[in-house]
Amino acid sequence: MRAVRLSAVNRLEIAEVPAPVPAGGEVVVTLRAAALNHRDVWIKAGQYAGLKWPCIPGSDGAGVVTSGEAGWLGREVIINPGFNWGADEHRQGTDFTILGLPMEGTLAEQVVVPQIQLASKPAHLSWEEAAALPLAGLTAYRALMTRAKLQPGERVLISGIGGGVALMALQFALAQGAEAWVTSGSADKIAQAVELGARGGFDYTLPYWSKTASPDQFNVIVDGAGGPGFEALIDLAAPGGRIVNYGATRGNPPGFTMRKVFWRQLTILGSTMGSPADWAAMVAFVERHRIKPVVSEVFPLAQAAEAFALMERGGQFGKIVVRM
């Protein structure tokens, strides 16, 4: 089969590799589409823990089960990319891994996974939309719904709109009946978010943007960036508010004023991916509200290097998808 293969740091090729063979309890999914995540870019750049070469990256995928457990044969599926969560709903266990490293990932014509990782593809989604859902949808759902426990009518601010998790968080917040606002360094991305239903947005590249962002503060703030802008998010949190963070694409925040946290009774929450219960709840939520992930651009497998280049320069609004 054909696959995207990383043979060394920043060495990407489309290669012929052996087709996967399922073991007991596993299935082969013949993929129709896969989607990129920042994780794939960091692996390619050699900036991720547990690297091995060669490897097939990719955590997101949708396709048809063509081998393995009889009950799944012929079914259209999406794949939960989080493996071995463990028994504790509050946190992932020490054996937790993500599809695409160390296991071979979805940027290939086929992938083998345990059948317990499968869910039926939501019928209202195209293959490209279905491939865009798993990692971003799971991460956004746990952050917003399980950890921050967003309630209808609350005001939520989502940082860095344009990325897959941020856009899923926006769509989930709107479906939950919240009032959603966004931040971005791009006026075009803010405008596109407003078209999706955001009340408005703020350009975080402007000086003192947080001091004039809104006359009201936010009950819930969802952030995947960290970095120097994190203290501005603390300023924007309403007393008793919750800030949930699922990543640090802009690095660690410099020291911020702790008084702002304890005096205003703020809660800062960490969140990573999600449990099997989060996965099942997320898929059901998407089906109930007929949510469609935003797809930025679709590339054929042969042009996977161009897909990576688009993500590396941050030019996407939504998920970058590779069609098999």
C-alpha positions as CSV (number, residue, x, y, z in Angstrom):
1,M,0.0,0.0,0.0
2,R,1.0,3.6,-0.3
3,A,1.7,5.7,2.8
4,V,3.3,8.9,4.0
5,R,6.6,7.8,5.5
6,L,8.9,10.0,7.6
7,S,12.4,8.5,7.4
8,A,14.3,11.2,9.3
9,V,13.8,14.7,10.5
10,N,12.0,16.7,7.8
11,R,12.3,13.7,5.4
12,L,8.8,13.0,4.0
13,E,8.1,10.6,1.1
14,I,5.2,8.7,-0.4
15,A,6.4,5.1,-0.2
16,E,5.1,1.6,-0.9
17,V,5.0,-0.2,2.4
18,P,3.6,-3.6,3.5
19,A,-0.1,-3.7,4.1
20,P,-1.0,-4.1,7.8
21,V,-2.2,-7.5,9.2
22,P,-4.6,-7.5,12.1
23,A,-4.0,-9.5,15.2
24,G,-6.8,-10.7,17.6
25,G,-9.3,-8.0,18.4
26,E,-7.9,-5.8,15.6
27,V,-9.3,-4.6,12.3
28,V,-7.9,-3.2,9.1
29,V,-9.6,0.1,8.1
30,T,-9.2,1.0,4.4
31,L,-9.0,4.7,4.7
32,R,-11.0,7.1,2.5
33,A,-9.5,10.3,4.2
34,A,-7.2,11.3,6.9
35,A,-6.5,14.7,8.5
36,L,-3.4,16.5,9.8
37,N,-2.7,17.8,13.3
38,H,0.0,19.9,14.7
39,R,1.3,16.7,16.3
40,D,2.2,15.4,12.8
41,V,4.2,18.6,12.0
42,W,6.1,18.3,15.3
43,I,6.9,14.6,14.6
44,K,8.2,15.6,11.1
45,A,10.4,18.3,12.6
46,G,11.8,15.9,15.2
47,Q,10.2,17.9,18.1
48,Y,8.1,15.2,19.7
49,A,8.8,12.6,22.4
50,G,9.4,9.0,21.5
51,L,10.4,9.5,17.9
52,K,11.2,6.5,15.7
53,W,12.2,6.3,12.1
54,P,10.8,5.4,9.8
55,C,7.2,6.0,10.8
56,I,3.8,6.6,9.3
57,P,2.2,9.7,11.0
58,G,-1.5,10.5,11.2
59,S,-4.0,10.4,14.1
60,D,-7.2,11.1,12.3
61,G,-9.0,8.8,9.8
62,A,-12.2,7.6,8.4
63,G,-12.8,4.6,6.1
64,V,-14.3,1.1,5.7
65,V,-13.4,-2.0,7.7
66,T,-12.1,-4.5,5.3
67,S,-10.5,-7.2,7.5
68,G,-10.6,-8.4,11.1
69,E,-13.5,-8.7,13.5
70,A,-16.6,-10.0,11.7
71,G,-19.1,-7.6,13.4
72,W,-17.3,-4.6,11.8
73,L,-16.7,-5.9,8.3
74,G,-18.0,-3.5,5.6
75,R,-18.9,-0.8,8.1
76,E,-18.0,2.9,7.6
77,V,-16.1,4.1,10.6
78,I,-14.1,6.8,12.3
79,I,-11.2,6.0,14.7
80,N,-10.7,7.2,18.2
81,P,-7.0,8.3,18.2
82,G,-6.5,7.9,22.0
83,F,-5.3,4.4,23.0
84,N,-5.2,2.9,26.5
85,W,-6.8,5.8,28.5
86,G,-7.0,3.6,31.6
87,A,-9.6,3.2,34.3
88,D,-9.6,6.7,35.8
89,E,-12.0,9.2,34.0
90,H,-10.1,12.1,35.6
91,R,-6.8,11.5,33.8
92,Q,-5.1,9.3,31.2
93,G,-3.0,6.4,32.5
94,T,0.7,5.8,32.0
95,D,0.1,3.5,29.0
96,F,-1.9,6.2,27.1
97,T,-0.7,6.7,23.5
98,I,-2.0,8.5,20.4
99,L,-2.4,6.9,17.0
100,G,0.4,7.8,14.6
101,L,3.4,7.3,17.0
102,P,4.3,4.8,18.3
103,M,1.7,2.9,16.3
104,E,1.7,3.4,12.5
105,G,-0.9,6.1,11.7
106,T,-3.6,7.1,9.2
107,L,-1.7,8.8,6.5
108,A,-1.8,5.6,4.5
109,E,-4.2,3.6,2.4
110,Q,-4.8,1.3,5.3
111,V,-4.3,1.2,9.1
112,V,-4.8,-1.5,11.7
113,V,-6.4,-0.6,15.0
114,P,-8.1,-2.4,17.9
115,Q,-11.8,-2.7,17.1
116,I,-12.7,-1.0,20.4
117,Q,-11.3,2.2,18.9
118,L,-14.0,2.3,16.2
119,A,-17.3,4.3,16.0
120,S,-19.7,4.3,13.2
121,K,-19.2,7.3,10.8
122,P,-21.9,9.9,11.5
123,A,-24.1,9.6,8.4
124,H,-24.4,13.4,7.8
125,L,-20.6,13.8,7.4
126,S,-18.7,13.4,4.1
127,W,-15.5,11.3,4.3
128,E,-13.4,14.5,4.5
129,E,-15.5,15.9,7.4
130,A,-15.5,12.5,9.2
131,A,-11.7,12.4,9.0
132,A,-11.5,15.9,10.4
133,L,-13.5,15.0,13.5
134,P,-11.7,12.6,15.8
135,L,-8.7,14.2,17.5
136,A,-10.0,17.8,17.3
137,G,-13.5,16.8,18.3
138,L,-12.4,14.7,21.2
139,T,-10.0,17.3,22.5
140,A,-12.5,20.2,22.2
141,Y,-15.3,18.2,23.8
142,R,-13.4,17.1,26.9
143,A,-11.9,20.6,27.4
144,L,-15.2,22.4,27.0
145,M,-17.8,20.0,28.3
146,T,-16.1,17.5,30.6
147,R,-13.5,19.8,32.2
148,A,-15.0,23.3,32.0
149,K,-18.6,22.1,32.2
150,L,-19.9,24.8,29.9
151,Q,-23.5,25.7,30.6
152,P,-26.2,27.2,28.2
153,G,-26.1,31.0,28.4
154,E,-22.5,31.3,29.5
155,R,-20.0,33.5,27.7
156,V,-17.0,31.6,26.3
157,L,-13.8,32.9,24.7
158,I,-11.9,30.6,22.3
159,S,-8.3,31.6,21.5
160,G,-6.5,31.0,18.2
161,I,-9.6,30.4,16.0
162,G,-8.7,28.7,12.8
163,G,-7.2,25.6,14.3
164,G,-9.2,22.4,14.3
165,V,-9.7,22.2,18.1
166,A,-10.6,25.8,18.4
167,L,-13.2,25.6,15.6
168,M,-14.7,22.4,17.1
169,A,-14.9,24.2,20.5
170,L,-16.7,27.1,18.8
171,Q,-19.2,24.7,17.2
172,F,-19.7,22.8,20.4
173,A,-20.2,26.0,22.4
174,L,-22.9,27.3,20.0
175,A,-24.7,23.9,20.0
176,Q,-24.6,24.0,23.9
177,G,-26.4,27.4,23.8
178,A,-23.4,29.5,24.9
179,E,-22.4,33.0,23.6
180,A,-19.1,32.5,21.9
181,W,-16.3,34.9,21.1
182,V,-12.9,34.2,19.5
183,T,-9.3,35.6,19.2
184,S,-7.0,35.5,16.3
185,G,-4.1,37.4,14.7
186,S,-6.1,37.4,11.4
187,A,-9.1,39.6,10.7
188,D,-10.2,37.2,8.0
189,K,-10.3,34.3,10.4
190,I,-12.3,36.3,12.9
191,A,-14.7,37.2,10.1
192,Q,-15.1,33.5,9.2
193,A,-15.7,32.6,12.8
194,V,-18.5,35.2,13.0
195,E,-20.0,33.6,9.9
196,L,-20.1,30.3,11.8
197,G,-21.9,32.0,14.7
198,A,-19.4,33.7,16.9
199,R,-20.6,36.9,18.4
200,G,-17.3,38.6,17.6
201,G,-13.6,38.4,17.9
202,F,-10.4,40.2,19.0
203,D,-7.0,40.6,17.3
204,Y,-4.5,39.5,19.9
205,T,-1.6,41.2,18.0
206,L,-2.9,44.6,18.9
207,P,-1.4,46.4,22.0
208,Y,-3.6,46.1,25.1
209,W,-6.3,44.2,23.2
210,S,-7.6,42.5,26.3
211,K,-8.3,45.8,28.1
212,T,-10.7,46.8,25.4
213,A,-11.9,43.4,24.2
214,S,-15.3,43.4,25.9
215,P,-17.2,45.3,28.6
216,D,-18.0,41.9,30.1
217,Q,-15.7,39.1,31.1
218,F,-16.0,35.4,30.2
219,N,-17.2,32.5,32.2
220,V,-15.2,30.0,30.3
221,I,-12.0,30.5,28.3
222,V,-10.6,27.7,26.0
223,D,-6.9,28.0,25.1
224,G,-4.4,25.8,23.2
225,A,-1.6,28.3,22.9
226,G,-0.2,29.3,26.3
227,G,2.7,31.7,25.8
228,P,3.0,35.4,26.5
229,G,-0.8,35.9,25.8
230,F,-1.9,33.7,28.7
231,E,-2.1,36.5,31.3
232,A,-4.4,38.5,29.0
233,L,-6.8,35.5,29.2
234,I,-6.6,35.6,33.0
235,D,-7.6,39.3,32.8
236,L,-10.6,38.4,30.7
237,A,-11.9,35.7,33.0
238,A,-14.9,36.6,35.0
239,P,-14.8,36.2,38.8
240,G,-15.3,32.5,39.4
241,G,-14.4,31.7,35.8
242,R,-12.8,28.6,34.3
243,I,-9.8,28.7,32.0
244,V,-9.1,25.3,30.3
245,N,-5.9,24.7,28.4
246,Y,-5.2,21.8,26.0
247,G,-1.8,22.8,24.6
248,A,1.1,25.2,24.4
249,T,1.8,26.0,20.7
250,R,3.2,29.4,21.8
251,G,5.3,27.9,24.6
252,N,5.1,28.3,28.4
253,P,3.5,31.5,29.8
254,P,6.0,33.8,31.5
255,G,5.3,34.6,35.1
256,F,1.8,36.0,35.7
257,T,0.2,37.7,38.6
258,M,-1.1,35.0,41.0
259,R,-3.2,37.5,42.8
260,K,-5.5,37.7,39.8
261,V,-6.1,34.0,40.1
262,F,-6.8,33.6,43.8
263,W,-8.5,36.9,44.5
264,R,-11.0,36.4,41.6
265,Q,-11.6,32.7,42.5
266,L,-10.5,31.5,39.0
267,T,-10.0,27.8,38.1
268,I,-7.3,26.8,35.7
269,L,-7.9,23.4,34.2
270,G,-5.6,21.2,32.1
271,S,-7.1,18.8,29.4
272,T,-5.5,16.3,27.1
273,M,-7.5,14.4,24.4
274,G,-10.3,12.4,26.1
275,S,-11.5,9.1,27.6
276,P,-13.6,6.5,25.8
277,A,-16.6,8.0,27.6
278,D,-15.7,11.5,26.3
279,W,-15.4,9.9,22.8
280,A,-18.8,8.3,22.9
281,A,-20.4,11.5,24.2
282,M,-18.7,13.6,21.6
283,V,-19.8,11.4,18.7
284,A,-23.4,11.4,20.0
285,F,-23.3,15.2,20.5
286,V,-22.1,15.7,16.9
287,E,-24.8,13.4,15.6
288,R,-27.6,15.0,17.7
289,H,-26.7,18.5,16.6
290,R,-25.5,17.6,13.1
291,I,-22.2,19.4,13.5
292,K,-19.9,19.4,10.6
293,P,-16.2,20.0,11.1
294,V,-14.7,22.8,9.1
295,V,-12.4,21.5,6.3
296,S,-9.9,24.0,5.1
297,E,-8.3,22.2,2.2
298,V,-8.1,18.7,0.7
299,F,-5.0,17.2,-0.9
300,P,-4.5,13.8,-2.6
301,L,-2.1,11.4,-0.8
302,A,0.5,12.1,-3.5
303,Q,0.6,15.8,-2.4
304,A,0.9,15.2,1.3
305,A,4.1,17.3,1.5
306,E,2.0,20.3,0.3
307,A,-0.6,19.6,3.1
308,F,2.2,19.6,5.7
309,A,3.6,22.8,4.2
310,L,0.2,24.5,4.6
311,M,0.0,23.6,8.3
312,E,3.6,24.6,8.9
313,R,2.9,28.1,7.7
314,G,-0.5,28.3,9.6
315,G,-2.5,29.2,6.5
316,Q,-5.5,27.0,7.3
317,F,-9.0,27.8,8.6
318,G,-10.1,24.4,9.8
319,K,-8.7,20.9,9.2
320,I,-6.3,20.0,6.4
321,V,-7.4,16.7,4.9
322,V,-5.6,14.1,2.8
323,R,-7.9,12.0,0.5
324,M,-6.8,8.5,-0.3
